[in-house]
Amino acid sequence: MDRTTDQIKTRRKFLQILSASPLLASPSLLARSFSHLLATGEVTEKKFLDWFDSFQHSDEVISSPDQALEVLDFEAAARKALPPAHFGFLATGVDDDGTVRANREGYSRIQIRARRLVDVENVDMSVSLFGTKWNTPIVLSPVSSEKAFHPDGEVGLAKAARTTGHLMMLSTAATTSIEDAIGARGGPVWQQLYPTNVWDVGRAIVKRAEAAGSPAIVLTVDLQEGSNRETLFRAQRVDKRECSVCHQSSYTGAAQGRPRSGSGGFAQYAAKRPMFDGLDLSKVTGTHAADMNWDYVKRLRDTVTVKLLLKGIVTREDAQLAVEHGVDGLMVSNHGGRAEETLRSTIECLPEVTEGVAGRIPVIVDGGIRRGTDVFKALALGATTVGIGRPHAWGLAAFGQAGAEAILEILRRELLTIMRQAGTTSVDKIIRSYVVVRPSES
Ligand SMILES: Cc1cc2nc3c(=O)[nH]c(=O)nc-3n(C[C@H](O)[C@H](O)[C@H](O)COP(=O)(O)O)c2cc1C
């Protein structure tokens, strides 16, 4: 290409960018100073284009896990990889998604008090839960339908848990069976329980998980009445694919845990969820039992022979009742802001739950954890371990097993960094005095 053609091309590209940029084309301060720089020759069109290219490049969505600097890089990659409705399902909260945001913002109100002059050459990040040791205090919270994010699905996630030494919980609504998940994990996987409205169905799922070798059942108690997932519904509207090919008529209801009655709903929903295989679902109307109460917990306690945890506890009163009912552990969770719009972050709920528990049983917290420093803060406020939901699903959606592994590795690395910086050489040394909680403005 001769020099003149080159210049014309540069000029054309430059003008195209200028006309597409409201800031540079307007008579704003930025545009005036930019014109001045051009006039003085300090910036040539060529230089500007080079800068613009590198700027665009730096904003690019990552195309492999090793390009990621942080967990949130995978969110953009997942958005790019998934059809709108599937990303909407992953992203959605309820109503205005205010509780999803609150979960994140809760962490920004907590400061870390870093201690100095501590020998941090050797740091032990491992934790023990019910006698089993895990490499870090980060747990994979149950996320349903993982094959909707990537064909590796829960098997890919279980393999990522195996290679990195983490605990995984399998959703009742998983697209992989507990037997296959435990096989791929090469070790124990906890079974999350949506018991449905039919006791025998919930009981059968528990007994199957126990027989497969699951050492803990995690009963989710925060989705009694379904939920208003508007971000999902909006995403479904813009998704122009023919969703009925995969979801048939029960999709909208199933997304809320309440397949529409009369549509053959639950059987169709369950068809792709192996934990319901072989069960009589004729009387099942949804994944949840609307009449679930503390008597139900007692009955389940008498049925479950392994550890029993409740997921979704956010108050001191319920924490105390759980201990009284013989529950072995709690998850402070608001379903990642997908249950109801309380606007209360789980990290704000954690202290009162740990008070109610008074050290008698382990407490896991999830919701909004995106950084190693978040893990550190949760541990300092009394959590035994923390759970991540969307982050591992972003990793999986973007790059399958390798993406989920990368998420766990980034969080492990970040936690190690802050443990060293704050002068804490093991997880049990991360105590309340390492954080300051700023009061919320109100
Ligand atoms: C797409 C999606 C599906 C989920 N499915 C389940 C489920 O089947 N059972 C359950 O107890 N929680 C489920 N959850 C909630 C997670 O276990 C976890 O509490 C939540 O994602 C934590 O918040 P985070 O996403 O901000 O990390 C789901 C969350 C998401 C995002």
The ligand as an SDF file (V2000), in Angstrom:
LIG
                    3D

 31 33  0  0  0  0  0  0  0  0999 V2000
  -28.5050  -19.4610   38.1710 C   0  0  0  0  0  0  0  0  0  0  0  0
  -28.6250  -19.7700   39.6320 C   0  0  0  0  0  0  0  0  0  0  0  0
  -29.2310  -20.9530   40.0210 C   0  0  0  0  0  0  0  0  0  0  0  0
  -29.3260  -21.2730   41.3710 C   0  0  0  0  0  0  0  0  0  0  0  0
  -29.8620  -22.4670   41.7360 N   0  0  0  0  0  0  0  0  0  0  0  0
  -29.9490  -22.7920   43.0540 C   0  0  0  0  0  0  0  0  0  0  0  0
  -30.4580  -24.0500   43.4540 C   0  0  0  0  0  0  0  0  0  0  0  0
  -30.8010  -24.8900   42.6300 O   0  0  0  0  0  0  0  0  0  0  0  0
  -30.5560  -24.3000   44.7870 N   0  0  0  0  0  0  0  0  0  0  0  0
  -30.1680  -23.3870   45.7310 C   0  0  0  0  0  0  0  0  0  0  0  0
  -30.2740  -23.6450   46.9230 O   0  0  0  0  0  0  0  0  0  0  0  0
  -29.6400  -22.1920   45.3630 N   0  0  0  0  0  0  0  0  0  0  0  0
  -29.5160  -21.8840   44.0610 C   0  0  0  0  0  0  0  0  0  0  0  0
  -28.9730  -20.6870   43.6960 N   0  0  0  0  0  0  0  0  0  0  0  0
  -28.4270  -19.7900   44.7350 C   0  0  0  0  0  0  0  0  0  0  0  0
  -26.9590  -20.1130   45.0010 C   0  0  0  0  0  0  0  0  0  0  0  0
  -26.8070  -21.3540   45.6140 O   0  0  0  0  0  0  0  0  0  0  0  0
  -26.2890  -19.0760   45.9000 C   0  0  0  0  0  0  0  0  0  0  0  0
  -27.0110  -18.9590   47.0820 O   0  0  0  0  0  0  0  0  0  0  0  0
  -26.1480  -17.6940   45.2500 C   0  0  0  0  0  0  0  0  0  0  0  0
  -25.8760  -17.8190   43.8800 O   0  0  0  0  0  0  0  0  0  0  0  0
  -25.0110  -16.9310   45.9300 C   0  0  0  0  0  0  0  0  0  0  0  0
  -24.9050  -15.6310   45.4330 O   0  0  0  0  0  0  0  0  0  0  0  0
  -23.8550  -15.1880   44.2860 P   0  0  0  0  0  0  0  0  0  0  0  0
  -24.4310  -15.6980   43.0000 O   0  0  0  0  0  0  0  0  0  0  0  0
  -23.8570  -13.7230   44.3870 O   0  0  0  0  0  0  0  0  0  0  0  0
  -22.5350  -15.8240   44.6020 O   0  0  0  0  0  0  0  0  0  0  0  0
  -28.8420  -20.3710   42.3500 C   0  0  0  0  0  0  0  0  0  0  0  0
  -28.2230  -19.1830   41.9440 C   0  0  0  0  0  0  0  0  0  0  0  0
  -28.0960  -18.8900   40.6060 C   0  0  0  0  0  0  0  0  0  0  0  0
  -27.3980  -17.6300   40.2060 C   0  0  0  0  0  0  0  0  0  0  0  0
  1  2  1  0
  2  3  1  0
  2 30  2  0
  3  4  2  0
  4  5  1  0
  4 28  1  0
  5  6  2  0
  6  7  1  0
  6 13  1  0
  7  8  2  0
  7  9  1  0
  9 10  1  0
 10 11  2  0
 10 12  1  0
 12 13  2  0
 13 14  1  0
 14 15  1  0
 14 28  1  0
 15 16  1  0
 16 17  1  0
 16 18  1  0
 18 19  1  0
 18 20  1  0
 20 21  1  0
 20 22  1  0
 22 23  1  0
 23 24  1  0
 24 25  2  0
 24 26  1  0
 24 27  1  0
 28 29  2  0
 29 30  1  0
 30 31  1  0
M  END
$$$$
